[in-house]
Amino acid sequence: MGMLIYYLLSIVCCAAWKFDSAALQRLRSQPSMIRNLGGEKMQKIGGIASTLAILLAIVAGVVNIPGLDVALVILVLAIIAGIWADQDNAVRMFLAVLVLPVVAAALASIPAVGGYLSAIFGNVAIAAAGVSASLIARRIYEMVMGTITGLTSGNS
């Protein structure tokens, strides 16, 4: 019952995120301060972090890496990558966070390679969760800053 409630709440949150069109239009009309930090070099760092997170997810799914907390490293890399991720695809990323663990569990039953595939998809789910956390934090920041800007620019 708890998982059903979790999934229903997640779907409602995704729907609210997607269909808050007035807020989206306001945010799109203003340049994102976070996204423009550091310019093109910082976007390249975000791309490199994303690539490293996916590569580490695949390698750690196949080979055991002793002495390294793989989940933590993947999460940190994904949070860095999420800072420069596209807000327009946020709903797809939220859906990936919900679907990837289910796919990982389903793949675990395949003989010989199921364990590897399950570990890879589980690690990619951790990366998707990190990117989603950054997207949510950015969205909250931009909404708060838009509200503060709207309050301070009004005529009295």
C-alpha positions in Angstrom: 0.0 0.0 0.0 2.9 2.4 0.8 4.4 1.9 -2.6 1.1 2.6 -4.3 0.8 5.9 -2.4 4.4 6.8 -3.2 3.8 6.2 -7.0 0.5 8.2 -7.0 2.1 11.1 -5.2 5.0 11.0 -7.6 2.6 11.1 -10.6 0.7 14.0 -9.0 4.0 15.9 -8.4 5.1 15.3 -12.0 1.8 16.5 -13.3 1.9 19.6 -11.2 5.4 20.3 -12.3 4.5 19.9 -16.0 1.2 21.8 -16.0 2.2 24.9 -13.9 2.4 26.8 -17.2 2.1 30.3 -15.8 5.2 29.8 -13.6 7.0 28.1 -16.4 6.4 31.1 -18.7 7.7 33.5 -16.1 10.8 31.4 -15.5 11.5 31.0 -19.2 11.3 34.8 -19.7 14.0 35.3 -17.1 17.5 34.0 -17.6 18.4 31.4 -15.1 21.2 32.6 -12.8 22.2 29.1 -11.8 22.4 27.8 -15.3 24.5 30.8 -16.5 27.1 30.5 -13.7 30.5 30.2 -15.3 29.2 30.1 -18.8 30.2 27.4 -21.3 33.1 26.0 -19.3 30.7 25.1 -16.4 28.3 23.5 -18.8 31.1 21.3 -20.1 31.9 20.3 -16.5 28.2 19.3 -16.1 28.5 17.2 -19.3 31.7 15.6 -18.1 30.1 14.8 -14.7 27.1 13.3 -16.4 29.3 11.1 -18.6 31.5 10.0 -15.7 28.4 9.1 -13.6 27.0 6.9 -16.4 30.4 5.3 -17.1 30.9 4.6 -13.4 27.4 3.2 -13.1 28.1 0.7 -15.9 31.6 -0.2 -14.7 30.5 -0.7 -11.1 27.6 -2.8 -12.2 30.0 -5.2 -13.9 33.2 -5.0 -11.7 33.4 -4.7 -7.9 35.4 -1.6 -7.0 36.8 -2.1 -3.5 37.3 0.9 -1.2 35.0 3.2 -3.2 31.5 4.1 -2.2 30.2 3.9 -5.7 26.7 5.1 -4.9 28.0 8.2 -3.3 30.3 9.1 -6.1 27.6 8.5 -8.7 25.2 10.7 -6.7 27.7 13.6 -6.3 28.5 13.5 -10.0 24.8 13.4 -10.9 24.0 16.3 -8.6 26.8 18.3 -10.4 25.5 17.3 -13.8 21.9 18.2 -12.7 22.9 21.8 -12.1 23.3 22.3 -15.8 20.6 19.9 -17.0 17.7 21.1 -19.1 14.6 22.0 -17.0 12.3 21.2 -19.9 13.1 17.5 -19.6 12.7 17.4 -15.8 9.5 15.3 -16.0 11.3 12.7 -18.0 14.0 12.5 -15.4 11.4 12.2 -12.6 9.8 9.3 -14.5 13.2 7.7 -14.9 13.7 7.8 -11.1 10.4 5.9 -10.8 10.9 3.4 -13.6 14.6 2.5 -13.4 14.4 0.6 -10.0 11.5 -1.4 -11.3 13.4 -2.3 -14.5 16.4 -3.2 -12.4 14.3 -5.6 -10.3 12.7 -7.2 -13.4 16.1 -7.7 -15.1 17.5 -9.5 -12.0 15.7 -12.7 -12.9 17.5 -13.2 -16.2 20.0 -16.0 -15.9 23.7 -15.3 -16.1 23.5 -11.6 -16.8 20.6 -10.5 -14.7 22.7 -9.5 -11.7 24.9 -7.3 -13.8 22.0 -5.6 -15.6 20.2 -5.1 -12.3 23.3 -3.5 -10.8 23.8 -1.3 -13.8 20.2 -0.1 -13.9 20.2 0.4 -10.1 23.3 2.6 -10.4 21.8 4.6 -13.3 18.7 5.1 -11.0 21.0 6.6 -8.4 22.3 9.0 -11.1 18.8 9.9 -12.2 17.9 10.6 -8.6 20.9 13.0 -8.2 20.0 14.9 -11.4 16.4 15.1 -10.2 17.4 16.5 -6.9 19.4 19.2 -8.6 16.5 20.0 -10.9 14.1 20.3 -8.0 16.5 22.5 -6.1 17.0 24.7 -9.1 13.3 25.0 -9.7 12.6 25.9 -6.1 15.4 28.5 -6.2 14.2 30.1 -9.4 10.6 30.2 -8.2 11.7 31.9 -4.9 13.9 34.3 -6.7 11.1 35.1 -9.2 8.7 35.7 -6.3 11.2 38.0 -4.5 11.9 39.9 -7.8 8.2 40.3 -8.4 7.7 41.6 -4.8 10.6 44.1 -5.0 9.9 45.4 -8.5 6.2 46.4 -7.8 5.1 50.0 -7.6 4.0 51.3 -4.3 
